[in-house]
Structure formats: C-alpha cells, structure tokens
Amino acid sequence: MLGQSLKQALQQKLSPRQIQLMQLMQLPIMELEQRIKEELESNPTLEEARPLEQEVPDREERQSDGEERNSEYDDDYFQQYLEDDPGSYQNAGRSEEDYAAPGSYTADETTFFEHLESQLSNLEFDTPLDRLIARQIIGNLDDDGYLQRTPGAIADDLLISQHLDVRPSQVKEVLATVQQLDPPGLAARDLRECLLLQLNHKVDNGDDIPDMRFADLVLAQRIVRDHFEAFTKKHYDKLRERLNVDEDELRDALAEILRLNPKPASGLSGVAGGRVAQTVVPDFLLTTVDGELKLSLTARNAPDLQINDHYQKMLADYRRKQKESGKMSLAQKQAAGFIRQNIESANWFIEAIQQRQQTLYSVMHAIMRYQEAFFKSGDLKDLRPMILKDIGEVTELDISTVSRVANSKFVQTDFGTYSLREFFSEGMTNQEGEEVSTTQVKNVLKEIIENEDKRKPLADGKLQKALAEAGYDIARRTVAKYREQLGLPVARLRKEL
C-alpha cells in the first residue's frame, strides 16, 4: 500500500557561489587570468584598478567634459548603452598607449594541418580524388604525427561524409605519398613504420653520407624492418647472431636508431597540433633573506579589482530619484536592477579572489614552515614526509581545499621552481630509526640506477639490496613500484652495449 510519511534529515549542499569559489581556488595563474578577463568582459561594473599615475583625466575635467550627461543619465542614454555593441564598448576610452606599437605583434602560429597542406599543394596527384584523400589522411594525424585510422576506416569516412566511393587500396597508395612529406616519419601507423620511414629517407638521400655511416644506416634498416621485436626487447646476443655482425657494428647501428625521432610532429616547434609549449608561471616567490624565509604571492596572482565609479554613481542617482519622487518608471527600475545585480556579482567576485589569495598564502606558508629545512638547503634529504592532512590541521582547512590549492601551483625558490605536489609524500623509517620521505627514497633509487653498469643493469632484487646498503630497507615490490613511478624500465630494457 502507498502511504505518506514525514522524515527529518540534515543535508549539506553547496551554493553555486561556493562551487565557483572552489573552482577559482584550483586555477593556476594562466587560467585565473583568463577567468578574470571573462568576468571583466561580461560584467561592465567590474574593472581593474589603475595605478595612480594612470588615472586620467582629472576628476574636475571629467565632470566638466560630461557634466550635462552625467547629471541626469536619462533612460534614453542607458537604453542606447544596452543596445550598443559590446565590443565597441570595451574598446571605448582606450588611448594609443593601450595598443601595441607597430611591429610588436607576434605572428600567428602555423598549425600542423596548415604546415602539411602547404606541402600538399606542391605535390602532383593523378586525380583530384587522390588529393582529397591526402587531405583526409593528414586530417586524421594525431599530435605526434601518427595515423590512428586504418585505410579502410578512412575510406568509410569519405563515403559517409562526402559520398565518395574509395577503395582501401587507393587510400594506401595515397598514404605512401603522404609519408614522403616533411618531416620524415609522418603518417606512420606504428613506431616500427615511423622509424623505418626515417631510415629509408636517410638511405635514399645518403649521397653525402660517409661509407662507414651509410653501412650503419643499412644495418639499422635491417634491424627495424626484420628484427624489431628483438630490438625492442634488447636481445643483443640474438641480433648479433642473426645479423652476423660484431658488437661494435651492432652498437653503431643501434646509435643510428636512437638518433631518430619517435614523435616526428613534436619536432615542429609551435606547429604540431597548433599547440605551443606552456611556460610554468610560479604562484609563489620564496626567498631566503638573512637566514629567514620570505614568502609572497606573485603579482599576477593578486589582481587589483574594483567597482566602476561610473555605475555606482548611476545607481545612487536612481535611488535618489526614487527617494525624491517616490516612484520610478519601468525602464528606470530595469536599469537600476541591472546595475545592482552586476555590482553585487562584481563584489562577490572581488571577495572570492581575495579569499583565494588568503587561502593560497595560508597553505603555502604552512608548507614553508613544515619543509623549512628543505627550502633553506635545497637538499632532497631534508624533505620531510608530509600529507594533505598535516597541512589541513595547521591551516584548519579541509583536505579537499588543501588539495585544490596544491593542484597545478608552483613555487619559485632559490634552488629552482617546484610543483606544490612534490612536497607531499608518505614517510618511512630508515635503519637508523629516522622518518624519511618516500621522495628521498625515490631520489636515491634514481641515483643508483643512473650509476649502474648499463651492460649489466640491476634487477629489482639487486636494487633492493643496494637500497638496504644505503639505509633504506624496503620490499622488492615497493622497489618495483617506485621504479615505475620514476618512469624507469626493468633491467632488461635498460641494458646498453
């Protein structure tokens, strides 16, 4: 039977503004600047505060220039503003100094597709259809320059999107032409084909290459074409036996392979995928002055925002009119409501930015005190074990808030720039009974692997013994986990001739 009942429950829900504040908290500097720019464009009552020397013209001049209009601000003028083009409003009032000087603009980046398209225009195809297939192929290359779709799939794409009946064999023929584009190795379907395309290009254009090196390139061709699996697994003894070469010849051929680019498109600076390498912008500056640590937020992390005086005066005028006459027209009410709503939104945004600054500073200050020895010495051995909970207890902030602050944030120190995430690690006890950071253990493990004999690299069991001799007694599976986190392969794949 259906019935009704009352139930009392306590729930915690986040308001939209709380959600926006949390989102602001985790933004790095570059994204924060973009978010502020969007807010400035969408909210006319919000503006960046100008330095005192840039405040022009004088208050008395502003009043004399616009005395007639500012005294009343009739509804016709306000309505004209609402109907005005936003772009023209944003550009209004800018001086010539606000714009870049001639010749100071940077050229637009050429995209990967445009780079290849310009080369296609210089190639001759048997039919216009072949050229169209070539454009379809380069449109399916990933950022590294690999072709991720099969010829059959590309033929299906052309049939669905452009109603063209193309055979997969025809796509393969055009693909061979596309693979001749610069840089060599483009449009390969796997790593083996990418390396082989580059070697073929060197051999085919090797007239100026010395005979000795040309022989190395030919041997490298054979290795990649016929013995790629043995090469990837570093079975050097098998390779010497199958190719009937000595160790020096094999070493020289392998050196030619290692000179190749496994990601050919990545070599195009500012071209691949239209992406430009991002520069890390530190959120904090941490320096040592007379033996004391000094922490500050970077200026780009603390923008100076304010409410536009122009709109505050407009709202005050509407309120004065309402108080004097006791009523306002519909247009005046709408105008006053529009201004009031945007001023409230701007005030909240300013407060959110300020709260973000305070929270960031509080968290970084706690990290600074917790890792004071490291920030003064720069030695990873001085890095203490630290988890989010430790900083949360010091700052009285929730762990999730600390995590958001640490996400994508960087601090510039006297010893380099570090991600805040690098300071958080679990701890373990060494043989002397001291608690050390797992980051320190990983650093020691990395040094052991870097200094090992590459002809006989250490297996995980031997790495475990080497760490034990250094004072860190950990399990073999933990060694394997740390090695994988460092991005280091197993011993067999670290072997070199």
C-alpha positions as CSV (number, residue, x, y, z in Angstrom):
1,M,0.0,0.0,0.0
2,L,1.1,3.5,-0.7
3,G,1.4,5.8,2.2
4,Q,2.8,9.2,3.2
5,S,5.3,9.9,6.0
6,L,7.4,12.8,7.3
7,K,11.1,12.5,7.6
8,Q,13.6,14.9,9.1
9,A,17.1,14.9,7.7
10,L,20.1,17.2,7.8
11,Q,21.8,17.7,4.4
12,Q,24.7,19.9,3.4
13,K,24.5,21.5,0.0
14,L,26.9,23.8,-1.8
15,S,25.6,27.0,-3.2
16,P,26.6,28.0,-6.8
17,R,28.9,30.7,-5.4
18,Q,30.7,28.2,-3.1
19,I,31.2,25.9,-6.1
20,Q,32.6,28.8,-8.2
21,L,34.9,29.7,-5.3
22,M,36.3,26.1,-5.2
23,Q,36.8,26.3,-8.9
24,L,38.7,29.6,-8.6
25,M,40.8,28.0,-5.8
26,Q,42.3,25.3,-8.0
27,L,43.0,27.5,-11.1
28,P,46.7,28.1,-12.0
29,I,47.8,31.7,-12.8
30,M,47.2,31.5,-16.6
31,E,43.7,30.1,-16.3
32,L,42.9,32.6,-13.4
33,E,43.9,35.5,-15.7
34,Q,41.6,34.1,-18.4
35,R,38.8,33.7,-15.9
36,I,39.2,37.4,-14.7
37,K,39.3,38.5,-18.3
38,E,36.0,36.8,-19.0
39,E,34.5,38.3,-15.9
40,L,35.6,41.8,-16.9
41,E,34.1,41.4,-20.3
42,S,30.8,40.1,-19.0
43,N,30.3,42.5,-16.1
44,P,30.6,46.2,-17.0
45,T,30.6,47.3,-13.4
46,L,33.9,45.4,-12.7
47,E,37.2,46.9,-13.6
48,E,40.9,46.7,-12.9
49,A,42.2,49.4,-10.6
50,R,44.6,51.7,-12.4
51,P,47.8,52.9,-10.8
52,L,47.6,56.5,-9.5
53,E,49.8,57.8,-12.3
54,Q,47.5,56.4,-14.9
55,E,44.3,58.0,-13.6
56,V,43.3,60.4,-16.4
57,P,41.7,62.8,-16.8
58,D,41.4,64.8,-13.6
59,R,38.1,64.5,-11.7
60,E,37.2,68.1,-12.3
61,E,38.0,67.6,-16.1
62,R,35.7,64.5,-16.2
63,Q,32.9,66.5,-14.6
64,S,33.3,69.4,-16.9
65,D,33.5,67.2,-20.0
66,G,30.4,65.2,-19.3
67,E,28.5,67.4,-16.8
68,E,25.3,67.6,-18.9
69,R,25.1,63.8,-19.5
70,N,26.3,62.7,-16.0
71,S,23.9,65.0,-14.2
72,E,20.8,63.2,-15.4
73,Y,21.7,59.9,-17.1
74,D,18.3,59.8,-18.8
75,D,16.8,56.4,-19.8
76,D,17.5,57.0,-23.5
77,Y,21.2,57.1,-22.9
78,F,21.1,54.0,-20.8
79,Q,19.0,52.1,-23.3
80,Q,21.4,53.1,-26.0
81,Y,24.2,51.6,-24.0
82,L,22.3,48.3,-23.6
83,E,21.8,48.1,-27.3
84,D,25.3,49.1,-28.1
85,D,27.8,46.6,-29.5
86,P,29.8,45.1,-26.5
87,G,33.0,45.1,-28.5
88,S,32.8,48.8,-29.2
89,Y,32.0,49.5,-25.6
90,Q,35.1,47.6,-24.4
91,N,37.3,49.5,-26.8
92,A,35.8,52.9,-25.9
93,G,38.1,55.3,-24.0
94,R,41.3,53.5,-24.8
95,S,44.3,55.6,-25.5
96,E,47.0,54.9,-28.1
97,E,49.3,53.6,-25.3
98,D,46.8,50.8,-24.6
99,Y,47.7,49.2,-28.0
100,A,50.9,47.5,-29.1
101,A,53.3,49.6,-31.1
102,P,53.6,48.8,-34.8
103,G,55.9,45.8,-35.3
104,S,55.4,44.5,-31.8
105,Y,52.7,42.0,-32.6
106,T,53.7,38.3,-32.9
107,A,52.8,36.2,-36.0
108,D,50.1,33.7,-35.7
109,E,51.3,30.1,-35.1
110,T,51.1,27.8,-38.2
111,T,49.0,24.7,-37.3
112,F,50.2,21.2,-38.1
113,F,47.5,20.8,-40.7
114,E,48.4,24.1,-42.4
115,H,52.1,23.0,-42.5
116,L,51.3,19.8,-44.3
117,E,48.6,21.4,-46.5
118,S,51.3,23.8,-47.9
119,Q,53.4,20.8,-48.8
120,L,50.5,19.0,-50.5
121,S,50.0,22.0,-52.8
122,N,53.5,21.3,-54.2
123,L,52.8,17.6,-54.9
124,E,51.3,16.2,-58.1
125,F,48.5,13.7,-57.8
126,D,47.0,11.5,-60.5
127,T,43.4,12.8,-59.8
128,P,41.7,15.4,-57.7
129,L,40.3,12.5,-55.7
130,D,43.8,11.5,-54.6
131,R,44.5,15.0,-53.3
132,L,41.2,14.9,-51.4
133,I,42.2,11.5,-49.9
134,A,45.6,13.0,-48.9
135,R,43.8,15.9,-47.1
136,Q,41.6,13.3,-45.3
137,I,44.7,11.4,-44.2
138,I,46.6,14.4,-42.8
139,G,43.4,15.4,-41.0
140,N,43.5,12.1,-39.1
141,L,47.1,12.5,-37.8
142,D,47.5,12.9,-34.1
143,D,49.7,15.5,-32.4
144,D,52.7,13.2,-32.7
145,G,52.2,12.7,-36.4
146,Y,50.8,9.1,-36.3
147,L,47.9,7.9,-38.4
148,Q,45.4,6.4,-36.0
149,R,42.9,5.2,-38.5
150,T,43.2,2.3,-41.0
151,P,42.9,2.8,-44.8
152,G,39.5,1.0,-44.6
153,A,38.2,3.4,-41.9
154,I,39.4,6.4,-43.9
155,A,37.6,5.1,-47.0
156,D,34.4,4.7,-44.9
157,D,34.8,8.2,-43.6
158,L,34.9,9.6,-47.1
159,L,31.8,7.5,-48.1
160,I,29.8,8.8,-45.1
161,S,30.9,12.5,-45.1
162,Q,31.4,13.2,-48.8
163,H,29.6,10.3,-50.5
164,L,32.8,9.2,-52.3
165,D,33.3,5.5,-53.1
166,V,37.0,5.0,-52.4
167,R,38.9,1.6,-52.2
168,P,41.2,1.0,-49.2
169,S,43.9,0.1,-51.7
170,Q,43.6,3.5,-53.2
171,V,44.0,5.1,-49.7
172,K,47.2,3.0,-49.2
173,E,48.6,4.3,-52.4
174,V,48.0,7.9,-51.4
175,L,49.3,7.2,-47.9
176,A,52.6,6.3,-49.4
177,T,52.8,9.7,-51.0
178,V,51.8,11.5,-47.8
179,Q,54.5,9.6,-45.9
180,Q,57.0,11.4,-48.1
181,L,56.2,14.8,-46.5
182,D,58.5,16.6,-44.2
183,P,59.5,15.7,-41.5
184,P,60.2,12.1,-42.3
185,G,58.2,9.6,-40.3
186,L,54.9,11.3,-40.6
187,A,51.7,9.3,-41.2
188,A,53.2,6.1,-39.8
189,R,50.8,3.6,-38.2
190,D,53.1,2.4,-35.5
191,L,56.6,3.0,-34.1
192,R,58.3,0.5,-36.3
193,E,56.9,2.1,-39.5
194,C,57.8,5.6,-38.2
195,L,61.5,4.6,-37.6
196,L,61.7,2.7,-40.9
197,L,60.4,5.7,-42.8
198,Q,63.1,7.9,-41.3
199,L,65.8,5.4,-42.1
200,N,64.6,4.9,-45.6
201,H,64.7,8.7,-46.1
202,K,68.3,8.8,-44.8
203,V,69.4,5.9,-47.0
204,D,67.6,7.2,-50.2
205,N,69.2,10.7,-49.7
206,G,72.6,9.5,-48.4
207,D,74.8,10.5,-51.2
208,D,76.8,12.8,-48.9
209,I,77.0,10.3,-46.0
210,P,80.4,8.7,-45.5
211,D,80.5,5.0,-46.4
212,M,81.0,3.9,-42.8
213,R,77.9,5.6,-41.6
214,F,75.9,4.6,-44.6
215,A,76.7,0.9,-43.7
216,D,75.4,1.6,-40.2
217,L,72.2,3.0,-41.6
218,V,71.6,0.0,-43.9
219,L,72.2,-2.3,-40.9
220,A,69.8,-0.2,-38.8
221,Q,67.2,-0.6,-41.6
222,R,67.5,-4.4,-41.4
223,I,67.1,-4.3,-37.6
224,V,63.9,-2.2,-37.7
225,R,62.5,-4.0,-40.7
226,D,63.3,-7.6,-39.9
227,H,64.2,-7.9,-36.2
228,F,62.1,-5.1,-34.5
229,E,60.9,-7.3,-31.6
230,A,64.4,-8.4,-30.7
231,F,65.5,-4.8,-30.8
232,T,62.7,-3.6,-28.5
233,K,63.4,-6.4,-26.0
234,K,67.2,-5.6,-26.3
235,H,68.1,-9.2,-27.1
236,Y,71.5,-8.0,-28.4
237,D,73.1,-11.5,-28.5
238,K,70.3,-12.7,-30.8
239,L,70.7,-9.7,-33.0
240,R,74.4,-10.3,-33.4
241,E,73.9,-13.9,-34.2
242,R,71.0,-13.3,-36.7
243,L,72.8,-10.4,-38.5
244,N,76.3,-11.9,-38.3
245,V,77.9,-8.7,-37.0
246,D,80.2,-7.9,-34.2
247,E,79.4,-5.8,-31.1
248,D,80.9,-2.6,-32.5
249,E,78.9,-2.8,-35.7
250,L,75.7,-3.5,-33.8
251,R,76.4,-0.6,-31.4
252,D,76.9,1.8,-34.3
253,A,73.7,0.7,-35.9
254,L,71.7,1.0,-32.7
255,A,73.1,4.5,-32.3
256,E,71.6,5.5,-35.6
257,I,68.2,4.2,-34.5
258,L,68.4,6.1,-31.2
259,R,69.0,9.3,-33.2
260,L,65.6,9.0,-34.8
261,N,62.6,10.9,-33.6
262,P,59.8,8.6,-32.4
263,K,57.4,11.5,-32.4
264,P,58.1,13.3,-35.7
265,A,55.5,16.0,-35.3
266,S,56.8,17.0,-31.9
267,G,59.9,18.3,-33.6
268,L,57.9,21.1,-35.2
269,S,58.1,23.9,-32.7
270,G,54.8,25.7,-32.4
271,V,53.3,23.6,-35.2
272,A,52.2,20.2,-34.0
273,G,48.6,20.3,-33.3
274,G,48.7,24.1,-33.2
275,R,50.0,23.7,-29.6
276,V,52.6,26.0,-28.1
277,A,54.7,24.8,-25.2
278,Q,53.5,26.4,-22.0
279,T,55.8,28.2,-19.6
280,V,55.4,27.4,-15.9
281,V,54.5,30.6,-14.0
282,P,55.1,30.4,-10.3
283,D,52.3,31.3,-8.0
284,F,54.6,32.0,-5.0
285,L,58.0,33.5,-4.5
286,L,60.1,32.1,-1.7
287,T,63.5,33.6,-0.9
288,T,65.9,33.5,2.0
289,V,66.9,36.8,3.4
290,D,69.4,36.9,6.3
291,G,68.7,33.2,7.0
292,E,64.9,33.8,7.2
293,L,62.4,32.6,4.6
294,K,60.3,35.2,2.9
295,L,57.1,34.2,1.1
296,S,55.0,36.3,-1.2
297,L,52.3,35.8,-3.9
298,T,53.3,36.8,-7.4
299,A,51.7,40.0,-8.6
300,R,49.8,38.1,-11.4
301,N,48.2,36.1,-8.6
302,A,46.8,39.1,-6.9
303,P,45.0,41.3,-9.3
304,D,43.6,44.7,-8.1
305,L,39.9,44.8,-9.0
306,Q,37.3,47.4,-8.1
307,I,33.7,48.5,-8.8
308,N,33.4,51.1,-11.5
309,D,32.6,54.6,-10.0
310,H,30.6,55.4,-13.1
311,Y,28.0,52.7,-12.3
312,Q,28.0,53.3,-8.6
313,K,27.0,56.9,-9.3
314,M,24.3,55.8,-11.7
315,L,22.8,53.5,-9.1
316,A,23.0,56.3,-6.5
317,D,21.2,58.7,-8.9
318,Y,18.4,56.2,-9.5
319,R,17.9,55.6,-5.8
320,R,17.9,59.4,-5.2
321,K,15.2,59.8,-7.8
322,Q,13.1,57.1,-6.2
323,K,13.5,58.7,-2.8
324,E,12.6,62.2,-4.1
325,S,9.7,61.2,-6.3
326,G,8.6,58.1,-4.5
327,K,8.4,56.1,-7.7
328,M,10.4,55.1,-10.9
329,S,9.4,54.2,-14.4
330,L,9.6,50.7,-15.6
331,A,12.7,51.5,-17.6
332,Q,14.4,53.1,-14.6
333,K,13.6,50.0,-12.5
334,Q,15.0,47.7,-15.0
335,A,18.1,49.8,-15.4
336,A,18.6,50.1,-11.6
337,G,18.1,46.3,-11.2
338,F,20.6,45.6,-14.0
339,I,23.3,47.8,-12.3
340,R,22.6,46.5,-8.8
341,Q,22.7,42.8,-9.9
342,N,26.1,43.4,-11.7
343,I,27.5,45.3,-8.7
344,E,26.6,42.5,-6.3
345,S,28.2,40.0,-8.7
346,A,31.3,42.1,-9.0
347,N,31.6,42.5,-5.2
348,W,31.3,38.7,-4.8
349,F,33.9,38.1,-7.4
350,I,36.4,40.5,-5.8
351,E,35.8,38.9,-2.4
352,A,36.3,35.4,-3.9
353,I,39.6,36.5,-5.5
354,Q,40.7,37.9,-2.1
355,Q,39.7,34.8,-0.3
356,R,41.6,32.7,-2.9
357,Q,44.7,34.8,-2.2
358,Q,44.4,34.4,1.6
359,T,43.8,30.6,1.3
360,L,46.8,30.2,-1.1
361,Y,49.1,32.1,1.1
362,S,47.9,30.3,4.3
363,V,48.5,26.8,2.7
364,M,51.9,27.8,1.2
365,H,53.0,29.4,4.5
366,A,52.2,26.1,6.3
367,I,54.1,24.1,3.7
368,M,57.1,26.6,4.0
369,R,57.2,26.0,7.8
370,Y,56.8,22.3,7.5
371,Q,59.6,22.0,4.9
372,E,61.7,24.8,6.3
373,A,64.9,22.7,6.3
374,F,64.5,21.8,2.6
375,F,63.7,25.4,1.5
376,K,66.9,26.6,3.2
377,S,69.2,23.9,1.9
378,G,67.6,22.7,-1.4
379,D,68.7,19.1,-0.5
380,L,66.0,16.5,-1.1
381,K,67.3,14.6,2.0
382,D,65.9,17.4,4.1
383,L,62.4,16.9,2.7
384,R,60.1,15.7,5.4
385,P,57.2,13.3,4.9
386,M,54.1,15.4,4.6
387,I,50.5,14.6,3.6
388,L,47.4,16.8,2.9
389,K,46.1,16.1,6.4
390,D,49.2,17.6,8.0
391,I,48.7,20.9,6.3
392,G,44.9,20.8,6.8
393,E,45.5,20.5,10.6
394,V,47.8,23.5,10.6
395,T,45.6,25.7,8.5
396,E,42.3,24.4,9.8
397,L,41.2,23.8,6.2
398,D,39.5,20.8,4.8
399,I,41.8,18.3,3.0
400,S,39.9,18.8,-0.3
401,T,40.7,22.6,-0.1
402,V,44.4,21.9,0.5
403,S,44.3,19.5,-2.4
404,R,42.8,22.2,-4.7
405,V,45.4,24.7,-3.7
406,A,48.2,22.3,-4.3
407,N,46.8,21.4,-7.7
408,S,48.8,23.0,-10.6
409,K,50.5,25.5,-8.3
410,F,54.2,26.2,-8.4
411,V,56.7,28.0,-6.0
412,Q,59.9,29.6,-7.1
413,T,62.7,29.1,-4.6
414,D,66.4,29.9,-4.5
415,F,67.0,26.3,-5.8
416,G,64.5,26.2,-8.6
417,T,60.8,26.1,-9.3
418,Y,58.8,23.2,-7.8
419,S,55.2,22.0,-8.0
420,L,53.5,22.0,-4.7
421,R,52.5,18.4,-5.3
422,E,56.3,17.5,-5.0
423,F,56.3,18.3,-1.3
424,F,53.5,15.8,-0.4
425,S,54.8,12.3,0.1
426,E,54.3,9.4,2.5
427,G,57.0,8.5,5.0
428,M,59.0,5.5,6.1
429,T,61.6,4.7,8.8
430,N,65.2,4.1,7.8
431,Q,67.6,1.7,9.5
432,E,68.7,4.4,11.9
433,G,65.1,4.9,13.1
434,E,64.6,8.3,11.4
435,E,61.5,9.1,9.4
436,V,62.3,9.9,5.8
437,S,60.2,11.0,2.8
438,T,59.5,8.5,0.0
439,T,60.6,11.3,-2.3
440,Q,64.1,10.9,-0.8
441,V,64.0,7.1,-1.3
442,K,63.0,7.5,-4.9
443,N,65.8,10.0,-5.4
444,V,68.3,7.5,-4.0
445,L,66.9,4.8,-6.2
446,K,67.2,7.0,-9.3
447,E,70.9,7.7,-8.4
448,I,71.6,4.0,-8.1
449,I,70.0,3.2,-11.5
450,E,71.8,6.2,-13.1
451,N,75.2,5.0,-11.8
452,E,74.7,1.2,-12.6
453,D,76.7,-0.6,-15.2
454,K,74.4,-0.4,-18.3
455,R,76.0,-3.6,-19.7
456,K,74.7,-5.4,-16.6
457,P,71.8,-3.3,-15.2
458,L,70.5,-4.2,-11.7
459,A,67.3,-6.2,-11.4
460,D,64.7,-5.1,-8.7
461,G,66.1,-7.7,-6.3
462,K,69.6,-6.2,-6.5
463,L,68.2,-2.7,-6.4
464,Q,66.5,-3.7,-3.1
465,K,69.9,-4.8,-1.7
466,A,71.5,-1.6,-2.9
467,L,68.9,0.5,-1.1
468,A,69.3,-1.6,2.1
469,E,73.0,-0.9,2.0
470,A,72.1,2.8,1.7
471,G,69.9,2.5,4.8
472,Y,66.5,2.1,3.3
473,D,65.0,-1.4,4.0
474,I,62.0,-1.7,1.7
475,A,60.3,-4.7,0.0
476,R,61.1,-5.7,-3.6
477,R,57.6,-5.0,-4.8
478,T,57.9,-1.4,-3.3
479,V,61.2,-1.0,-5.3
480,A,59.3,-2.0,-8.4
481,K,56.5,0.5,-7.6
482,Y,58.9,3.4,-7.0
483,R,60.9,2.5,-10.2
484,E,57.7,2.5,-12.3
485,Q,56.7,5.9,-10.7
486,L,60.0,7.3,-11.8
487,G,59.3,6.1,-15.3
488,L,62.3,3.7,-15.4
489,P,62.0,0.4,-17.2
490,V,63.0,-3.1,-16.0
491,A,66.7,-4.1,-16.0
492,R,66.5,-5.9,-19.4
493,L,65.2,-2.7,-21.1
494,R,67.9,-0.6,-19.5
495,K,70.7,-2.7,-21.0
496,E,73.1,-1.0,-23.4
497,L,76.1,-2.2,-25.4
